[in-house]
Amino acid sequence: MKRRAALLLLIVIAVATTWPAVRSQQVARYRYVSSYSFENRGDGPILLTEDDMTIPLFMNDQWQSVTISKATADVVREHVDADGNRIAVINLTVIPPHAAINFSITYGVEASDRPKPSIDPAKAGSLSDIPPDLVDKFSVESETFTTRSQEILALALALSANESTVLEKVTSIMDWLVDNISYGNFEIPRYPNETIAQGAGDCDDQAILLVTMCRALGIPSILQVGVLFSTGIEGEKTSWSGHLTSSQKGIGWHGWASVYVPPWGWIPIDMTLVKSQDTLSMIRQAPEYGSDIVVAFNVSTQAYVGDSRRSMERLISSELYVSSSDVGASVVQSGGALTEMYALGVTVVAAVVIVIVVLARRGKNG
């Protein structure tokens, strides 16, 4: 689907491959403030479309609840996109020449730890144990997940040829990624064949490659993007020929794979935000089970890579300059009053990259 310009539709942050574990509580409350300044340095006005004025609303389920507690522009409409993501349209229209408009949104977040399944290889199921409707929906070719690539298909088949269970097939792909793909950050998301050719990729690049090879084998998989709350995150970066400046404090954007592995169902697989290089341990210890990671949106059919690249090209060729600031705070009860614990500490972010889809923020992850 075309979700090209989403005023905040998401981002990404390059997160270091080894991140300090933060698991201080099972139930957590956070405040996330995302602020933007859009500066028109040209002689003519910049007219915003409805897509340009779209913001993410995150996901709500039994493990997390995300609401908008404050916004400096009215929300005029809410809806759900083709990948099931909640989004809203805000009331912004035109940036006058040689002027800037500012916008901020404050999210209230409540999250709890998710139960970890007991992953036992002896109990793993086969491809025939996957519901056919999931295969039909989440194992198909898309703009981002290029399953019809002969290079991708041949590699996936070769890696899994001697494996009988879905778990074995998935871990064989993960083993190859660990051995052949190092961590490296780029300004825009990369297609699977590019990550292979470069031998490097950040969190969403490696997740996209994993998802694509799983899909090529008929294993349902998607990319998930979310935020990590941590006092160790602090950074600022200017990119895209100076058109984009972003800063983060206490919060970072991250991407990982979600793969259907019978009999356990959908499980998160994180190739970068883990210390272990043992693939079974990586699966069992996935940080996405913790309350400090909150899911923002799923990528299944949308043109995640292509839209991001078109956005960068359009922004660089325009007179628009964008600055964004993300601040995450843990809200705790102290002495009968709510206190915000803002992020402090050393910088552990490898790089900070925000991808704007026209005027939007879109995921290029850590």
N, C-alpha and C positions, 0 to 999 in steps of 0.2 A: 504494500500500500504506500501511498505517498504521504508521509508525515513530515515533509521537508521542513518547513520552518516552524519550529515550535519555540516560542520565546524563551523558554527554559528547558526545552526538552533534551535533554540531559547531556551528559558530559563525560568527563572522565578524568581520572587522575591516575598518573602512573605511580603505583605503590611499590615500594621496595619489596624484593622477593622474600626477605625475612623481616617480619613485622612483630613488634613486641606484643605478646599476648595480653589482652585486656578483657578480663572476665570477672569483674569485681562484684557483679550482682546478677541474679537470675531474672529480675524484672527491672526494667530501666525506663526512665522518662528523659526525653531530650527536647531541646529547643534548637531548631535549625533556621537561621536567618540567611536568606539569599538575596543579595542586592546587586543592582545593575545600573550602569550609566551608559546610555547610547548617545554618542556624539556625532552629529552630522557636520563634517568639515567642508561640505560642498556648498555650491551656490543655489541649489534647488532643494525642495522638500523631499523627504523620503517617506513614501506612503506605505504603511504597514498593512498586510493582509490578515485575514483571520488566522491563517496558519502561523504567521509571525507572532500572533498574540496568544499562542497556546502555551500553557504551563502544565507540568506533571503534577498529579495528585497522589502519587505513590499507590501502594496496594494495601488493602485492609483485609485481614484474615484473623484467625484465632491467635496468631503469634504477634501480630503487629497492628497498630491503629495509628493512622497519620491523618491529621486534620490541618486546615489552614486557620491559624488563630488571628492573623493580621495580614492585610495586603494594602498597598498604597494605591491600588486601582481595583475597580469593581470587577467581580467575576460575572460575566453575562450569560455563560452557558457551560454546562458540564456534559461530557459524553464519554463513551468507551470506544477505543480504536479496534482495528481488526485483530490485534494481538492481545486484546483483553485489558489494555492499560487505561486507567482513568486519567482523563485530561480535562482541562478547563480553558475557556477563552476569556481573556481579560480585556478591559476597555481602554486600549491604547490605539491611537490612529496614525498621527503624523509627527515626524521629527522635522521641525523647521530648519531652514538653512542656517549654518553657523550657530547652532543651538544644540542643547542636550536635553534628554528626558531621563528621569531616574525612576526606578521601580524597585520595590522590595517586597518580599513575601516571607512570612514567618510560619513555619510548620511546627505543630506540636506532635511529638512522637512518643508512643508507648510501645515497648517491645519486651518480649520474654524469650528465654532460651527455648529452642526447639529440641524435642527428644531425638537422640541419635539412634538410628537403627543398629542392630547388632549384625554387622556384616560378616557372615561366615561363608567362605568359598564353597564349603561342602553343601550348602543349601541353595546355591545360585541356580537360577533358571536359565533356559535357553531362549533363542529367538522366538520359538513357537509359543512361549509363555507370555509374550507381549500382546496386549489387546490390538487387534487389527486396526481399529479406528485411530489409535494413537500412532501407529505406523503410517497410516495414510495422511495424518495431519502434521506430524512432527518429524518425518523422515524424508521430506521432499526437497527438491532443488529450490533455491531462492537466490535473490540477487547477492546476498552475503554468503550463504552456505552453498558453495558451488560443487554439489555432489556429483555432477555429470562430468567433471574434469577427469580426464583419463589418468592424470598424475595422482590425483587424490584417491580415486577409486582403486587404482592398482596398488598404491601404498597401503591403504586400509585393508584390502584383501590379503596382501602379503603378510602384514603384521598379525592378522587374526586367523590365518589359514589353519593353524594347528590347535585353535582354541574352540571349545564346545559351548561354553556358557557365555552369557552376555557380560558377566563380570570379568571373565578372562579376556574377552575381546576388548573391552574398555581399558583394562589395565595394560594390555599389550600396546595399545595406542599411547597411553600415558607414559609407559616406559620409553617409547621412542621419543616422545616430546622431551622428557627429562634428559635423555642422552644427546639430542640433536638440536634443541631450540633453547637458546639462552635468553635471559631477560634483556630487553632493549626497548627504549621508548621512542615513539614517533609521533608527529603532530596530528596525524589522522589515522583512523582504523585501517587495517590492512586485510586484503583478501588472503585466503588460505595459501594459495600458491606463492604469494609474495613472502609470507612468513617462512615457508619452507626454503625459498630461494635465498633469503637473507640469513636464515638460521637464527633469527631473533624476533622477539615480539614482546609486548607488554601484556597486561592481564587479559584484555579483551581480544587481542590478536591471538594469543595462545588458546583462549576459550573458543574462539571462532574456528580455529583449525581443528580442535578436538571435536566440536559439535559437527563439523562438516564430515569428518571421517566416520564418526558414529552414524550419522544419517546415511552415509554411503553404504553402510552395512545393514541398514534397516532398523537402527536403534534410535528411538525418539529422543531428540535432544533440542535444547534451546539455549540461547545466551541470556543470562540475567544480569542486570545492572542495578547497583544499589549504593548506599552510602555506608561508610565505616566511621563511627564515632571513636576518637582516640585523642588523648591529650598530647600524644607525640606528633601529631600532624600540624605542620605549619610551613607555609611556603608561598612564593609568589613567582610568576613567570610571565614574560611578554613573548608572544609568538605571532605567526602569520604576518610577517613583515611589519610588525608594530601595530597591527589593527586590533589585536586582542591581548588584554592584560587580565590576569586572574590571580586571586589570592585566596588561600584557605587557612583556616585555623580551627582545629578541633574536629574537622570532618574532611573526609576524602572520598572520592568516587571510585568505584571498583567494579570489575566485571568477572564473571565466572560461568561455567557451564552447569546446566541442570540436565541430567541424563536419566532416562527410565531404565532401571536395572531390576528385573524380577528376581525374587519376590518382594523386594523392598520398595518398588515404585520409583518416584522421582527423587533423586539424591543430588546434592550439590557437589561439584568437583572443581576444586580451585588449584590451578597450576602454579600460582605465583605467591599467594599470601600464606604460605606454609613453609615450615623449616625442613620437614622430612622429605627425603627423596625416594622413600619406599612408597610405591603407589597405593598399596592397600592402606597404609597408615595415612596417606594423604586423603583418601576417601573417608576413612573413619574419623579423622581429626579435622574435617572441613570447618573452617572458621565461621561459615554461614549458619551454623547451628546456634551461634551465640547471639545474645540480645544487642550487641554493639554493631551488628550489620543489619541494615534495613533494606528490604527489596523495594526498588523504585519501579522498574518496568521490565517486561520480557521482550526479547527479539526473536521472532520466528519467521515472519513473512516480510517485514519491512526492509527497505533498502538502507540498512544501517551504514554500510561502507560508502556506497555511492552517494547518498544524500549528504553525508559528512564532507565528502570531497567537493561536491558541487557548492556546498555552503562556504567552504574555505575559499574556493576560487571566486565566488561572488563577493565575499566580504573584502578580499584583497583588492579586487578590481573596483571597489566602491569608495565613497568618501565617508563610510561609516567606521567609527572606532568604538570598540566595546570594552568596558571594564566591568569585572564582576568580582564579588566578594562573598565567600561562604564561611559562615561561622557556626560551629556546633557547640552546644553546651549541654552538659548533664545536669538535670534539675533534680535536686535531692532535698529531702526533708531534714532540716537542721534547726533544733531549738524552737520548733513550732512554726518556723517560717521557711518558705521555699527559697533556696539559694541556688544560683546558677554557677556551676563550676566550669569556667571557660578553659579552653586548652592552653597549656603552657608547656615548655620543654623543648628538647632538641628537635631539629628537623630530620625526619626520616623519609620524607617524600623524595623519590628518585627524580621525579619531574612533575610538573603540573600543566596539563593541557586541556583546554576547554574548546570543544568543537562547536561552532555556531552554525546552525542551519538557517541561513539568511540572517535573521536577528535572533536565532535561537541557540540554545546550548544543547549540544548533543553528545552522546557518549563516546569519548575516547578514554579508555580506562587505564587503571594502574596495573 
